[in-house]
Amino acid sequence: MASTDNARRALIVIDVQNDYDHRGNLEIEYPPFAETLPNVARAMDEAQANGVKVIVIRMLGMATGNVFRPGTHGAELHPEVARRHRDHLIEKTLPSAFTGTDLEYWLRSRGIETVTIAGYMSHNCDMSTVVHALHMGFGVEFLADASGSLAYANRAGAVTAEEIHRVMSVVFQSRFAAVLSTAEWAGHLRAGTAPERDTPYASWQRAVADRQAAA
């Protein structure tokens, strides 16, 4: 269940590490890292100012892998995140921030009911954490302008970073999370209000109505 009580809310900042920067080995393409990083930083500042707990997540890659190799610059938290206040730091090795970590215990022991997801990537670690959190009974929010995606091409097909990020945002809003901008989220924190949520049925009905209107 979602909460409007800031003391029962937490911001989860996922994998904002140097490998995602434009000089890194896994550069975020859409929205660009340079545009989304300031929103991650703002979300952390707004959380601290409004009594929302901040949990920072850091991905640990394989010692022989291409990204987030332990001991490398790319694996380190970006300085904008590293220098800001946090209440807890978690290191993980799988996409969901809950898997193999103490995140669930940490949240429940502090009475947290709603988690807000920012960081990278929309379609990978964010997606896994959003779905995991929903299944555990947390209210979930996703800051679409404080995250981003990559383009993919594999045997299943090809898709742009914009398409991945947009589709994930629409799917999240349909059931899994309230999707909003960092500025909108900050407004809700100050006002003690809840963002709009949706359902798969209502989202489908709007799509049908849009098609009929365009016919």
Buried (B, 14 or more C-beta within 10 A) or exposed (E): EBBBEBBBBBBBBBBBBBBBBEEBBBBBBBBEBEEBBEBBBBBBBBBBEBEBBBBBBBBBBEEEEEBBBEEBEBBBBBEEBBEBEBBBEBEBEEBBBBBEBEBBEBBEEEEBBBBBBBBBBBBBBBBBBBBBBBEBEBBBBBBBBBBBBBEBEEEEEEBBBBBBBBBBBBBBBBBBBBBBEBEBBBBBBEEEEBBEBBEEEEBEEEEEEEEEEEE
